[in-house]
């Protein structure tokens, strides 16, 4: 996980393309009709997010496992699996829930490079093309769309945190400043 985070994405994208085409017996040019051609772009776009969540979830779970309420649950005789999923995982996942929609945005933004690497027609390639052609109206439209997706992602992340943890609220309570 740490190696994936340490290596620049462009490097492991090229390795995935180089070795993945041989492993899955697919060509370098994308074909929308063949599902085998979807495997490499999906792996390329999701690998960084999987490494991020794996690394941070491990850290948060270790932090949560050392807290008093976990020791109390174990002392009460709850099973290890029950303590792990109902107490540790649930509380460790709350800070990560905020970044799930943002990870989707990063995937969309990363598609600019992936689309050019695998010759996939899409908005990422379109953005590069309209920038080269100096079509400012189209550039502004695509960037505005990406910005709206980003703001919506951050809002959804906050809403997910509220749904997962009842202690978090979006509004003021009586007596708050």
N, C-alpha and C positions, 0 to 999 in steps of 0.2 A: 504494500500500500504506500509506504513512504517513498519507495523507488519511483512509483508512478507519479507521485506528487513532485518529486525532485527533478525528474526528467522533463524537459519542455515537451509540450503536447505535439508539436510538429515532428519531433523525432520519433515518438512512438506511433504516430499516425503513419509515418513512412514504413516503419517496421511491420505494422499491422497490414499495410497494403502489400508489402513485399512478401511476407510469409503467409498471409491470409489467402492471397490469390492462389498460391500453391496448395495450401491445406484444403480449401473448399473447392478447388478446381473451377475458379471463375476468372474471367478476364479483367483487365484494368478498366474498361469502359462499362459504365452502369447500364443495365437493362431493366426497365421498370416492370416488365412482365415476369421475370424470373425471380422468385423469392430468395434464391441463393445469393443474388447480388445485393440484397438488403443487409446481409449479415455483417459485412465488414464496415459499412458506414455506421451502423447501429453500435457496434462494438467500439469504434473509434470515438463516437460522440458520447458514449456513456461511461467509458472507462475512467475518465478523470473524476466524474461525479461519484462513481462507486468507490473509488479510492478515498475521496474526501469524506464521504459518509462512513466508510468502514473505519478510517483512522479516528475520526472525532467521536463516533459512537462508542468505540472501544475506550477512549479516554473518559467520556462521560459515564460509562457504565462502571469503570473502576472507581471513579469519584463517588458515585452513588452507592456502591457496594460497601464503602467504608463509613456510611452514615448510621446514626443511632437507630432510625426506624427500621433499617434492614436487620440490624442485630436484634432488635426487639421481635421482629417477625420470625427470625430464626429461633429465638428463645421460646416463642409461643408454640413452636413445633411445626410451622408451615414447611411444606416440602421445598426443596431447592428450586425446582422448576417454577413453583408458584411464586416464590420470592423473586426469582429472576425475571419472570415476565410481568407479573402484576405490580411489582414495586420498582425494581431496578430499571428494567427496560422502559417502562412507561415514563418514569421521571427523567431518564437519560435522553429520551427521544424528544422531549419538549423543546430544548434549545435548537435541535436540528430541524424541527418541523418548520421553523421560520425560513429556512434556506431551500426547501423543496421547490417552491415556485421560482425562486431565483436560479436554481440549478436548471430548471426548464429554460429560462431566458438565456443562460450561458450556453446551453445546448443549441438554441436557435442562433445565437451569435457565432458559435463555433461552426455552424453549418456553412458559413461563408467559405472557410478553408476546406471543409469536407466536400462541399459541392464542387469545388474546383479540383480537388484531388481525385475524386471518383467520376468526374464529368456528369454530375447530377443536375438536371435543370431545376432551378428554384430561386427563391428570393435573395439568397446570399450571392449567387452568381449574377443575378439581375442588378443588385446593388453595386457590385464591382463594375459591371458593364456601364451603368448609367453614370457612375463617377468618371469613368474614362471618357464618356461622351459629353460630359459637362451638362447633363440634364438635371439642373438644380431642382426643379419642381418634383421630379421623380425621386431624387435623393432625399429631399425633405419629407416626402410621403412615406418612404420606406423607413427612414430614421424615426419619424413620428410613430409609425406602427410599432417598431421595436421599443420605443420609449413607453408607449401605452401598455405593451405586454409587460415591460419591466415594472411599471407602477402597479398594474393589476397583480403581478406576481408578489410584490411586497405586501400588498393588501391581503392577498390570500394567505400568505405566510403568517401574518398577524392573526388572521381569523382561525387558522389551523392551531396556533398556539392557544387561543382562547378555548377552542373545542377540546383540546387535549388536557389542559390544566385548568380546573375550575377556579383556582386561586388568581388567575390572570383575568382582568376585565378591561374593556376598552373605554369604559365611561368612568366618570368620577362618582365616588360614593359619598354619602352624606358625611360631612366633617372633613373631607379632603380639601387641600388647598388648591 
